[in-house]
Amino acid sequence: MEARLNLFTNAVSAKAMKHVVAAGRALADSTLPLATQELVRLRASQINGCAFCVDMHTKEAAHAGETATRLHLVAVWREATVFTDAERAALELTEQATRIADAAGGVPDEVWANAAKYYDEDQLAALVCGIALINTFNRLNVLVQQPAGDYVPGQFA
């Protein structure tokens, strides 16, 4: 299986991708825990059906020390006991923001307030930007049918 379009070799898309990737790298320096960042990326990617990003972020999280149990339970985090209250707030914010079209009023105030209980303003900024970026990557990869399975941790470092 091949992607419909190689986003990194086409001159037009490569120029745009350079900026999207750079935005993602800027978040690596934030104080939002890496584990939270990867859980958020994984959950949004599951919701959006982005096989490439599910593959990538499962492997990146495992490489960074995340347990298989927690990775397997991200899709059903509400019923799982392995996530902290802060992680649960981040996952809820991720779901609400990823499914923004499903809620006429956008992300509910109580979801935002719950996340704000656990994360400071800089971490919330990283969370918001990270959710927006993974949704961007998901949409790009789903649109071009980017195949999954061959990702190696650190491949884009």
N, C-alpha and C positions, 0 to 999 in steps of 0.2 A: 504494500500500500504506500502510495506517495501522496504528499500534500498537493492540493490544487495549485498552490503558489508558494514559493519559498520567500517568506517575508524578509529574510536577511540577505538575499542575493538580488532581488529586484531593486533597482535604483530608487524608485519612488517609496516603496514600503520600507526599505532599509534605512532611509533617512528618517522616517517617522519612528521606526523601531528603536533607533539609537537613542532617541529622547525618552521613550517609554521605559527602556531598560535602565537608563541613567536615573530616572525617577525612582525606580525600584531599588537601585543601589543606595540612593540617599537615605532610604528607610532603614538600611542595615545599621546605620550609626545611631538610630534612635534608642531610647531606653525601654521601649516596648519589648518584653522578653521574646527572644527568638522562638521559643516553643509556641507562644501565643501567635506570633506572626505565621508560623507554618500551619498551625491548626486552622487559622482563619483562611489561609490560602487553600488549604485542602477542602474545607467545608464549602466555600464558594465554588470551587471547581467541581465538587460533587453535584451541587445544585444545578450548575450550568451544563453538566454533562461534558466537561472538558477532560477527555481521557489523557491527553498529554500532560496537563497541569496536575491531575490526580497522580499520575506516575511520577512526575518531577517532585512534587511536594511531599509525597509519601517517602520517597527515597532521600530527599534532603533532610526531612525531619528525622528519619531513622539514622542517617549519617551523623546528625547532631546529637544523637542519644535518646531520641524519643522512643518509647516502648511500642512494641507491636500491638499490645492490648489497647492502648490509647488511640493509636492510628486506626485500628479496626472499629473502634467505637465512636469515632467522630461523626459518622452519619446518623447515629442514634444518641447523640450526646445528652439529650434531655433525660433519658432513662439510665444513663451510665453514671456510676459513682466515682469515676477516675479523674474527673475534671474539677479544678478549683472553682470557687464562686466567681473569681475574676475571669477565668477562661470561659465559663458559662456565659457571663455577660458579654464577652467579646464574640462568642459564637452566635448569641442571639442578635447582637447588632449586625453581624455579618449576614445572617439569614434575612433580617428585615431589609437591609440595604441592597442585598442581591436580588431580593424579590420585590423591589420597590414598586414595580408596576402593579403588583397585587393589592397594594394598600393605597387607596385614594389619597390619604393624608400623608404619605411617606412613612418615615420611621417614627413610631410612636414616642412621645415624650418620656414615658416610663421606661422604655428600652434604653434611651439615651441616658436618663438619670441613673439607671442601674449601672451602666458602663462607667459613668462619671464617678461612681462610688469607689471604683477600683483603680482607675487610671487618671493620672494628672493630665493637664492640658496638652503637654507635648506628646504624651503617650496616646491620648485621644486623637490628636492630629495624625500621628503615625498610623493609628488604627483606621481612621477614615481614609487616608490616602492609600493605605495598603489594600483596603477593601475595594476602593475604586480601581486601583491598578490591577488587582487579580481579576476583577470582572472584565477589564479591558483585554488582558491577556487571554482570558477564557473565550471571549467573543471572537478575537482574532483567530485563535486556534480552532475553534469549532467551525468558523466560517470557511477556513481553508482545509479543513479535515486533516489537521496535523496528526500523524500517527503516533501511537504511544507504545511504550514498552522498552525502548532502547536507551532511555535517559540514564546518564551516569552522574552521580552527585558531583557538584562543582563544575559541571560541563560548561556553564556560562559565566564562571567566575573570572 
